[in-house]
Amino acid sequence: MTDVLPSKAQMTQPGVSGTSALLLLQFATMWTAFFILAPSINWPASLGEPPSVILPLILDQSAAVFAGYLSYSIHALALIPLAILLRDTLRLDGAMGRMVVAFGVLAGLAKAFGIVRWLFLMPGLATAYTDPSATQETRAAIEVVYSAFNAYAGGVGELLGVGFFAGVWTIVISVALLRMGWTWIGYAGFGAAALLLSTLLSVVGIESPILLTLSGIVWQFWTLALAITIWRQA
């Protein structure tokens, strides 16, 4: 089936309102998470700390950790309905519509999977690790569990969710926007997607914390610009 792309006048106001609201929600919840977690546990730099440092900190800042990662999980899950609404708002049919939904849903699920460990697993590990009766063997075992699950869930959330699925999703949306004549936001999307996909280089040992942070910031402000553009152009 041929993809059908709408003119600006063809977008319905309910779809525009819902899509813009979800774009703004995921933007707001991401930055809420940052402003809660950054001062409390030095996030995201603390993600690279050893278990002996981060686990006591998680327990000490348990309320902030829960609130921050709850906001972050809402940010991730918002991508699921957003993918569907964005397809409907832009009236993407055929393969392009299916790709927008598929990669958006996968990005949201993968990111949420990577985040929820901080809501449930890590606080439990932190409590057991800091228990005065815990032996050195117990703490060593907890450190192994922490490191292994952190690598696994972090890989799913950051590499697949943030890097690959969200990157491809952004490319597909940007192609649609360019075909609609929304030039600057479409090309900006390609730039944001390129930065997200560049984080996949960590698989072959090429890591850059600065690039990782920059890619997230640029993508977030692209989604904000997309929300404003959809609202105004409709």
C-alpha positions in Angstrom: 0.0 0.0 0.0 1.3 3.5 -0.8 2.1 5.7 2.1 -0.3 8.6 2.4 1.1 11.7 3.9 -1.2 14.6 5.0 -1.1 18.2 4.3 -0.9 20.5 7.3 -4.6 21.2 7.0 -5.6 17.5 7.0 -4.3 16.8 10.5 -7.2 16.5 13.0 -7.1 18.7 16.1 -7.7 15.8 18.6 -4.8 13.9 17.1 -2.6 17.0 17.2 -3.4 17.8 20.8 -2.7 14.2 22.0 0.5 13.9 20.0 1.8 17.3 21.2 0.8 16.5 24.8 2.7 13.2 24.8 5.8 14.7 23.2 5.8 17.4 25.9 5.1 14.8 28.6 8.1 12.6 27.6 10.3 15.8 27.4 9.1 17.0 30.8 9.5 13.7 32.6 13.0 13.2 31.2 14.2 16.5 32.6 12.3 16.0 35.8 14.2 12.8 36.3 17.5 14.5 35.5 16.9 17.4 38.0 16.0 14.9 40.7 18.7 12.3 40.1 21.6 14.6 39.2 22.0 16.3 42.6 21.0 13.3 44.7 23.2 10.5 43.1 25.3 12.4 40.6 23.4 10.9 37.7 24.2 9.9 35.0 28.0 9.9 36.0 27.3 7.6 38.9 26.2 4.8 36.5 29.8 4.0 36.1 30.6 3.8 39.8 31.3 0.4 41.4 28.6 -1.3 43.5 30.5 -0.4 46.7 29.9 3.3 46.0 26.5 3.4 44.2 24.6 0.9 46.4 25.0 2.7 49.7 24.1 6.0 47.8 21.0 4.4 46.4 19.8 3.5 49.9 20.7 6.9 51.4 18.8 8.7 48.6 16.0 6.1 48.2 13.2 8.6 47.9 14.9 10.7 45.3 16.0 7.5 43.4 12.4 6.2 43.3 10.9 9.6 42.3 13.6 10.2 39.6 13.4 6.8 38.0 9.6 6.7 38.2 9.6 9.9 36.2 12.2 8.4 33.8 10.0 5.3 33.3 7.0 7.5 32.5 9.2 9.2 29.9 10.0 5.8 28.3 6.5 4.4 28.4 5.1 7.5 26.9 6.8 6.5 23.6 4.4 3.6 23.2 1.1 5.6 22.8 3.1 8.4 21.2 4.2 6.1 18.4 0.5 5.2 17.6 -0.8 8.8 17.9 2.1 10.1 15.8 1.3 7.6 13.0 -2.4 8.7 13.1 -1.7 12.4 13.3 0.7 12.3 10.4 -1.6 9.8 8.7 1.2 7.4 7.8 -0.2 4.4 6.1 1.5 1.2 4.8 5.1 0.3 5.7 6.0 3.7 7.0 3.1 3.7 9.4 3.9 0.2 10.6 7.6 1.1 11.1 6.7 4.2 13.2 4.5 2.1 15.5 6.9 -0.9 15.7 10.1 1.0 16.4 8.4 3.5 18.8 6.8 0.7 20.8 10.1 -1.3 20.9 12.0 1.9 22.0 9.6 2.5 24.8 9.6 -1.1 26.0 13.4 -1.5 25.8 14.0 1.8 27.6 11.5 1.0 30.3 13.1 -2.4 30.8 16.4 -0.8 31.4 14.9 1.7 33.9 12.7 -0.4 36.1 15.8 -2.2 37.7 16.4 1.0 39.6 12.9 1.0 41.0 12.8 -2.6 42.3 16.0 -4.6 42.0 18.7 -2.1 42.9 17.0 -0.8 46.1 16.8 -4.5 47.3 20.4 -5.1 46.5 21.3 -1.8 48.3 19.5 -2.9 51.4 21.1 -6.3 51.5 24.6 -4.9 50.7 24.5 -2.3 53.5 23.1 -4.7 56.1 25.5 -4.7 59.0 25.2 -8.5 59.3 26.1 -9.1 55.6 29.4 -11.0 55.2 32.1 -10.2 52.7 31.0 -13.2 50.7 27.4 -11.9 50.6 28.6 -8.5 49.5 30.8 -10.0 46.8 27.8 -12.0 45.5 25.6 -8.9 45.5 28.3 -7.0 43.5 28.3 -9.8 40.9 24.5 -9.6 40.6 24.6 -5.8 40.4 27.3 -5.7 37.7 25.8 -8.5 35.6 22.2 -7.2 35.6 23.4 -3.6 35.2 25.3 -4.7 32.0 22.3 -6.7 30.7 19.5 -4.3 31.4 21.6 -1.3 30.6 22.5 -2.8 27.3 18.9 -3.4 26.4 17.7 0.0 27.6 20.6 2.2 26.3 21.9 0.4 23.3 18.7 -1.1 21.9 16.1 1.3 23.3 17.9 4.6 23.2 20.5 3.9 20.5 18.9 1.6 17.9 15.1 1.6 18.2 14.7 5.3 19.0 17.3 6.2 16.4 15.6 4.2 13.6 12.2 5.6 14.8 13.5 9.1 14.5 14.8 8.5 11.0 11.4 7.1 9.8 9.6 10.1 11.2 12.1 12.5 9.7 11.6 10.9 6.3 7.8 11.5 6.6 8.3 15.1 7.8 10.5 15.8 4.8 7.9 14.3 2.4 5.3 16.6 4.0 7.5 19.6 3.3 8.5 20.2 6.9 12.2 20.6 5.9 14.0 22.0 8.9 12.5 19.7 11.5 13.0 16.7 9.2 16.7 17.4 8.7 17.1 18.1 12.4 15.6 14.7 13.1 18.3 13.1 10.9 21.0 14.8 13.0 19.4 13.7 16.2 19.1 10.1 14.9 22.7 10.1 13.8 23.8 11.0 17.3 21.6 8.3 18.9 22.9 5.6 16.5 26.5 6.7 17.1 26.2 5.5 20.7 26.1 1.9 19.3 29.8 2.2 18.7 30.2 1.3 22.4 29.5 -2.3 21.2 33.0 -2.4 19.6 34.6 -0.5 22.5 34.3 3.0 21.2 32.7 4.9 24.1 32.2 8.6 24.7 30.3 9.8 27.8 30.1 13.2 26.2 28.6 11.9 23.0 26.1 9.8 25.0 24.9 12.8 27.0 24.9 15.1 23.9 22.8 12.6 21.9 20.1 12.5 24.6 20.0 16.2 24.9 19.7 16.9 21.2 17.0 14.2 20.8 15.0 15.6 23.6 15.0 19.1 22.2 14.2 17.7 18.8 11.0 16.1 20.3 10.2 19.4 21.9 10.6 21.2 18.6 8.4 18.5 16.9 5.7 19.0 19.5 5.7 22.8 18.9 5.9 22.4 15.1 2.9 19.9 14.9 0.8 22.2 17.1 1.6 25.3 15.2 1.5 23.9 11.6 -1.8 22.1 12.2 
